[in-house]
Amino acid sequence: MRDFLKGGLQKAADSFARARRVAVHDSEKEERAKLYMEKHLLEIIRDAPDTNFYLLFPPYSRFFYADMRRNTPEDFFLHQEVIRHLVERTRDRENIHIFGFEDMDFPDDIANYKDITHYHPRFNSMFLDAIAAGTHKLTPENVEDYLKRCEQKAWDFDIPALNDEVQRLLKAAEAKKKG
């Protein structure tokens, strides 16, 4: 993590201003992802109508999505297309429930993560409570608004400010070690 904070975060901060706002799609990757989902997930769901499936998209840190949105937008929009496709393809299936948490505020705080993708275990209880209550469920009626909120949050995340704070803290920690 320290190597990332010293190098990878700086690289992302340096590229922050060069990002384009346009959506970028890789239709070949999208088709491969859809075929993969059909074969390895949707087929299983279809073949087990008496089994309930609960899928959740684990919320990586906002930095992860912000960096992806700005530096590899085709991957960001592929991720969104996967969510959209799963929700649409399961609209008539009562045995699948899809949940999304990327639009929440806690991914904004890097302190909630041990690295850029693994959140603190305390959030597992929050996810289970949401699943039990049926909140944060993605449906054909709300998925587009959800994806727009997720993209806006990724776009608005201030990577340079995060980098400045992290570099300040790293320097303070090193000075304390020496002193």
C-alpha positions in Angstrom: 0.0 0.0 0.0 2.9 2.4 0.8 4.3 1.9 -2.7 0.9 2.7 -4.2 0.6 5.8 -2.0 4.0 7.0 -3.0 3.8 6.1 -6.7 0.4 5.1 -8.1 -1.5 7.8 -6.4 0.9 10.4 -7.6 0.6 9.1 -11.1 -3.2 9.3 -11.0 -3.1 12.8 -9.6 -0.7 13.9 -12.4 -3.1 12.6 -15.0 -6.2 14.1 -13.3 -6.6 17.2 -15.5 -6.0 15.4 -18.8 -9.1 13.2 -18.5 -11.9 13.5 -21.0 -15.6 13.6 -20.0 -16.8 11.6 -23.0 -18.0 8.0 -22.6 -15.7 5.4 -24.2 -17.0 2.0 -25.1 -15.2 -1.1 -26.3 -18.0 -3.0 -27.9 -15.8 -6.2 -28.3 -15.1 -6.3 -24.6 -18.7 -5.6 -23.8 -19.9 -8.5 -26.0 -17.3 -10.9 -24.4 -18.4 -9.8 -21.0 -22.1 -10.4 -21.9 -21.4 -13.8 -23.3 -19.4 -14.7 -20.2 -22.3 -13.7 -18.0 -24.8 -15.6 -20.1 -22.7 -18.8 -19.9 -21.3 -18.6 -16.3 -24.0 -16.8 -14.4 -27.4 -16.3 -16.1 -27.5 -19.9 -17.3 -27.1 -21.1 -13.8 -29.8 -18.8 -12.5 -32.1 -19.9 -15.3 -31.5 -23.6 -14.5 -32.2 -23.1 -10.7 -35.5 -21.3 -10.5 -36.1 -22.6 -6.9 -32.9 -21.0 -5.7 -32.6 -17.4 -4.7 -29.5 -15.6 -5.9 -28.2 -12.4 -4.2 -25.6 -10.5 -6.1 -23.8 -7.4 -4.9 -21.3 -5.3 -6.6 -18.7 -4.7 -3.9 -18.0 -1.0 -3.6 -14.3 -0.4 -4.2 -12.9 2.9 -3.0 -14.0 6.0 -4.8 -10.4 6.5 -5.8 -10.5 3.2 -7.7 -13.6 4.3 -9.7 -12.3 7.8 -10.2 -9.0 6.7 -11.5 -10.7 4.2 -13.8 -13.2 6.8 -15.1 -10.4 9.2 -15.9 -7.6 6.9 -17.1 -9.3 3.8 -18.5 -12.8 5.0 -19.3 -13.5 1.9 -21.5 -13.1 -0.2 -18.3 -15.3 2.1 -16.3 -18.1 1.9 -18.9 -17.6 -1.8 -19.3 -18.2 -2.2 -15.5 -21.4 -0.1 -15.9 -22.5 -2.1 -18.9 -22.1 -5.3 -16.9 -24.4 -3.9 -14.2 -26.9 -2.7 -16.7 -26.9 -6.0 -18.6 -27.4 -8.1 -15.5 -30.3 -6.0 -14.3 -31.9 -6.0 -17.7 -31.5 -9.7 -18.4 -32.9 -10.7 -15.0 -35.9 -8.3 -15.0 -38.4 -11.2 -15.2 -36.6 -13.5 -12.8 -37.9 -13.5 -9.3 -35.0 -15.6 -8.0 -32.2 -13.0 -8.5 -31.7 -9.9 -6.5 -28.9 -7.4 -7.4 -27.6 -4.8 -5.1 -25.3 -1.9 -5.6 -23.5 0.3 -3.1 -21.1 2.4 -5.3 -23.4 5.4 -4.9 -23.0 5.6 -1.2 -20.6 8.0 0.6 -18.4 5.7 2.5 -16.2 4.8 -0.6 -15.1 8.4 -0.6 -13.0 7.8 2.5 -9.9 5.8 1.8 -9.6 5.1 5.5 -12.5 2.7 5.0 -10.2 0.5 2.9 -7.1 -1.6 3.5 -6.1 -1.0 -0.1 -8.1 0.5 -3.0 -10.5 -2.4 -3.4 -10.9 -4.1 0.0 -13.2 -2.3 2.4 -13.2 -2.8 6.2 -15.1 -5.9 7.2 -17.7 -3.8 9.2 -19.4 -2.9 5.9 -20.3 -6.6 5.4 -23.0 -6.2 8.1 -24.3 -3.1 6.4 -24.6 -5.0 3.1 -26.4 -7.9 4.8 -28.8 -5.5 6.5 -29.5 -3.8 3.2 -30.1 -7.1 1.5 -32.5 -8.2 4.3 -34.4 -4.9 4.1 -34.4 -4.9 0.3 -32.7 -1.5 0.1 -30.0 -0.7 -2.5 -31.6 -3.2 -4.9 -31.0 -2.5 -8.5 -34.0 -2.8 -10.9 -34.7 -1.8 -14.5 -36.5 1.2 -13.1 -33.6 2.6 -11.1 -30.4 1.3 -12.7 -29.8 4.2 -15.0 -30.1 6.7 -12.1 -27.8 4.6 -10.0 -25.2 4.4 -12.8 -25.4 8.2 -13.3 -24.8 8.8 -9.6 -21.9 6.4 -9.6 -20.3 8.1 -12.6 -20.8 11.6 -11.2 -19.3 10.6 -7.8 -16.3 9.1 -9.7 -15.9 12.2 -11.8 -16.2 14.6 -8.9 -13.7 12.7 -6.7 -10.6 15.0 -6.2 -7.6 12.7 -6.7 -5.0 15.5 -6.5 -6.5 16.6 -3.1 -6.3 13.0 -1.8 -2.7 12.8 -3.1 -1.7 16.0 -1.4 -3.1 14.8 1.9 -1.5 11.4 1.6 1.9 12.8 0.7 1.7 15.2 3.7 0.9 12.4 6.0 3.7 10.2 4.6 6.2 12.9 5.0 5.0 13.6 8.6 5.3 9.8 9.4 8.8 9.7 7.9 9.9 12.8 9.9 8.5 11.3 13.1 10.4 8.1 12.4 13.7 10.0 12.0 13.0 12.4 14.9 
